[in-house]
Amino acid sequence: MNFAPYIAIEGPIGVGKTTLARLLGEALGAEVLLEVFEENPFLSAFYADRARYAFQTQIFFLLSRYRQQQKIVAEALARGPLVSDYLFAKDRLFARLNLSGDELAVYEQLYAALSERVRTPDLVVYLRARTDVLLQRIAYRDRSYERAISRDYIEDLRRAYDDF
């Protein structure tokens, strides 16, 4: 049986995960799994009002990422190497940053049940950048739903990733 590596690229918003995943996929002849984030109907509202839309946004992401992991990872690895631009565990990092109290408790229970069934990558590549660089890259790509992201949020996220 041949070993097909599963590599995940991780880091804060704007750090270059997707770019590196595509480059590695091409270099390794691997399939590339990209996070599907634009389908989240709460994302724009979340960046405009984090407190109000955090729970809906996070639950949508958790279920979306879980479905993608269940549907794609095993099948892709049966064909060969796989490079992903996200790690399933990132969802929990964002939840802990954005949720609290009962909402976080409900999220944690759901995450615990789902994460048991998610394949862990063989290698995780963590990318880092200064907050100013992340903000410049976010502004450069000019996604409408990211225009309301605050510097404080990106800094908190960068720190959460470093702690993770």
Residue pairs with C-beta under 8 A, 6 or more apart in sequence:
4 77
4 78
4 79
4 80
4 81
4 82
5 28
5 30
5 81
5 82
5 122
5 123
6 73
6 77
6 81
6 82
6 84
6 119
6 121
6 122
6 123
7 24
7 28
7 30
7 81
7 82
7 83
7 84
7 121
7 122
7 123
7 124
7 125
8 83
8 84
8 85
8 86
8 87
8 121
8 123
8 124
8 125
9 17
9 18
9 20
9 21
9 24
9 83
9 84
9 85
9 86
9 124
9 125
9 127
10 17
10 86
10 87
10 90
10 124
10 125
10 126
10 127
10 161
11 17
11 126
11 127
11 128
11 129
11 161
12 129
12 134
12 154
12 157
12 158
12 161
13 134
13 138
13 146
13 149
13 154
13 157
14 129
14 133
14 134
14 135
14 136
14 137
14 138
14 141
14 154
15 127
15 128
15 129
15 134
15 137
16 127
16 129
16 137
17 85
17 86
17 127
18 34
18 35
18 85
20 85
20 125
20 127
21 32
21 33
21 34
21 83
21 84
21 85
22 32
24 30
24 32
24 83
25 31
25 32
25 83
28 81
28 83
29 80
29 81
30 80
30 81
30 82
30 83
31 76
31 79
31 80
31 81
31 82
31 83
32 82
32 83
32 84
32 85
33 68
33 72
33 73
33 76
33 82
33 83
33 84
33 85
34 84
34 85
35 65
35 68
35 84
35 85
35 86
36 64
36 68
37 43
37 61
38 145
39 64
40 57
40 60
40 61
40 64
41 60
42 53
42 56
42 57
42 60
43 57
43 145
44 144
44 145
44 148
45 52
45 53
45 57
46 53
46 54
46 56
46 57
46 98
47 145
47 146
47 147
47 148
47 149
48 148
50 98
50 153
54 98
54 99
54 103
55 99
55 103
55 107
57 98
58 91
58 94
58 95
58 98
58 99
58 107
59 107
59 110
61 91
61 94
62 91
62 95
62 107
62 110
62 111
62 114
65 86
65 88
65 91
66 88
66 114
66 117
66 118
69 88
69 118
69 119
70 117
70 118
73 82
73 84
73 118
73 119
74 119
76 82
77 119
84 121
87 121
87 124
88 115
88 118
89 115
89 164
91 111
92 108
92 111
92 115
93 160
93 161
93 164
94 157
95 104
95 107
95 108
95 111
96 104
96 160
97 156
97 157
97 160
99 107
126 161
128 158
128 161
128 162
129 137
129 158
131 151
131 154
131 155
131 158
134 154
134 158
135 151
135 154
138 146
138 149
138 154
